[in-house]
Amino acid sequence: MGAVTTNRWSDDPSPERADDPRTEAALQLLLDHVISESVADLDRPHVLTITEAGSTYVSGPYADAQAALCASEDDRRVNADVEGERSYRVTPLLPPFCRHLVERSRGRG
């Protein structure tokens, strides 16, 4: 698929017009895929990363995004009176994307 043009003229001969049904279908397919992967990420294991005063702590893995968010809220509540700024980040654990990491992990089992 080539670049999408935003030409306003109806006599544009370009096959990649933004209002072309094939382009619209391809963009919808891409959008559906991005949304479904984002939703699937919620069910994957997650870790909680806490950064405070230049130090970073990792907690987890948790079963899913909701469990990691609950751990984040628990930590905020417990440390509410601690001075200093703490930042929290909940991140999904994704499978290795490098072939050599996958082969190495399979060799151990």
Residue pairs with C-beta under 8 A, 6 or more apart in sequence:
1 16
1 23
1 26
2 15
2 16
3 16
4 16
4 17
4 18
4 23
4 27
5 12
5 14
5 16
5 17
5 18
6 18
7 14
7 17
16 23
17 23
18 24
41 65
41 92
42 64
42 65
42 66
43 64
43 65
44 64
44 65
44 92
44 93
44 94
45 60
45 61
45 62
45 63
45 64
45 92
45 93
46 60
46 61
46 62
46 64
46 65
46 67
46 68
46 90
46 91
46 92
46 93
47 58
47 59
47 60
47 61
47 62
47 68
47 90
47 91
47 93
48 58
48 59
48 60
48 62
48 68
48 71
48 72
48 75
48 88
48 89
48 90
49 56
49 57
49 58
49 59
49 88
49 89
49 90
49 91
50 56
50 57
50 58
50 59
50 75
50 86
50 87
50 88
51 57
51 86
51 87
51 89
52 84
52 85
52 86
52 87
53 84
59 71
59 75
60 68
60 71
60 93
61 93
62 68
62 71
65 90
65 92
68 90
69 90
72 88
72 90
75 86
75 88
76 86
76 88
79 86
95 102
96 102
96 105
